Amino acid sequence: MASLTLYARAWCHLCDDMRAALEPLLAEFGAHVEVIDVDADPSLEARYNEWVPVLVHEGVELCHYHLDEARVRAALAGHRATPAC
């Protein structure tokens, strides 16, 4: 199963928008998203502060502020094509 990480804030409307926009892609690709609150960790807050939301797949930043659907699709499709070890 593909896994994405969304660095976000509880009070961020852009974060809520990105989570909502991700839902159809998660269902389509059978993927999972882990939402991490940057305000809960000072090092994450320092790193992502004004960039949230930030969506990451396998250590690669796919997009921030708004969902880049084409980029996320490509990452998830590439993951699907990868044979299991």
Protein Blocks (a to p, Z undefined) as FASTA:
>chain_A
ZZddddddfklmklmmmmmmmmmmmmmnopacddddfklpmklmmmmmmmpccddeehia
fbghiacfklmmmmmmmmmmpccZZ
